[in-house]
Amino acid sequence: MTDSGEYLERALEGSLNAFKEARERGDASIDVYEVGEVTSVGNNVVRVKGIPGVQYEELVLFPGNRLGMAYNLDPEDVSVVILGRSDEISAGQEVRRTGRVTDVPVGEALLGRVINPLGQPLDGEGALDTGERWPIERPAPAIMDRMPVTVPLQTGIQSIDALIPIGRGQRELILGDRQTGKTAVALDTIINQRETGLISVYCAIGQRSSAVARVVDDFREQKVMEQVIVVVASGEDAPGLNFIAPYAATSMAEYFMERGRDVLVVYDDLTRHARAYRELSLLLRRPPAREAYPGDIFYIHSRLLERATHLNDERGGGSMTALPIIETQAQNVSAYIPTNLISITDGQIYLSPRLFSEGVLPAVDVGKSVSRVGGKTQLPAYRTVSGDLKLSYSQFEELETFARFGTRLDEETQKTLERGRRVRESLKQPQYSPIPVPEQIAVLLAVIEGRFDEIPPGRVGEIAEEIRGAVRRELPDLCERIVEGEKLGKQDRKAVLGVVENVIDREKARYADTGDAQEADE
């Protein structure tokens, strides 16, 4: 006993001496961490005991460098959401606390990259070197740190810029049934920022990998990828990754906003995000409420979208504009999740399946769409041109529906219907073809002044394109002044209408010559 005691003393003394020498050389450190044990494994959710000090949303490490997020902090154990595959996790395995609340890399190095919600690259272009990480959950800016939304965010889509304007720092919901062009509107908005220097973050939630790959290819073809960050949580990924994806994308955007930059964030889409959260909540045995969603489903979206704002000058003056996308079922705008998002956001753009099937693209239903910021964000030239266009166009659509049941229409009604049809034709626009502001205003002015009234509706789009080109060539100074925020004066209107009339006269003459030639052939 004595010999063994002396041996232990000598061993302990030797170890202490070795540690002191190593510490003096500066190459010794103590790694202290808290370790728990997996008690049960479910579908994407694991129960762990033995880590009482774990924080809410702290990352924990499983064997094989698999990450989980502590979510339910019960007195007996902790429920952990797996951020990846859970097939190789089993009961009895060791779980280690990391001491880090779930975070993501932020910085300029993310621009032009495709990453997952944990900041891991998916594009095969090498590791990210950012050097800075921010938590995915951050408090929204205080009311006194915010400024009114007054600077326009031009989408390049004529029907939106003229009738449902969006400002930098606004939250504008895009909703509609499946396959009505919701993502196309968001992508066109991102593509239109090519010359503005505005940074975009596209967050794909629960999308097919092939669909995301097409979006990335579109960004590269349109030469905007260098100012876009693509955050992807595909439908094949765990629901935990789908849940944290929009929060991670928002933190990446906030990095630029807090440095005085303007950022656009697209969440595509929050319907799948809500479903992922519902799945997690049911797996975590939280009590379900309406449509089996948990009681805090409104809060998870409100705390996300409240982070989008326009900061005051003391905070750098940056802005973050949010375009959340929601998918409706059978045009049911009053369903649970759509009504939640409508009440949180500052307006909505509704895409109608009826208009889509009729070939009116983008299929924006002007009557059901609204921007609660409105004309405050529009350039002054728009206000002199669009004016009551939204109201008159909505009335035309309603009148057109009633006119289908009538046999006789008075002359005034017929004029209204004919003018409305030409307005609709002028608002049609192909994808990936953003229209600059001065060219939009020239076409709108031609429509409201009745210059298209004698043009067959089928040729309105062709002539509108001619007008845009003529204005760009012949009135470059006026175009520049409109973009800089000057009003459209009387002389300016005359100049634009002069260009419009020249184009229309040429087209009429060409059309007449073509008609005469056809008659001669017959």
Order of alpha helices (4+ residues) and beta strands (2+ residues): alpha-beta-beta-beta-beta-beta-beta-beta-beta-beta-alpha-beta-alpha-beta-alpha-beta-alpha-beta-alpha-alpha-beta-alpha-beta-alpha-beta-alpha-alpha-alpha-alpha-alpha-alpha-alpha
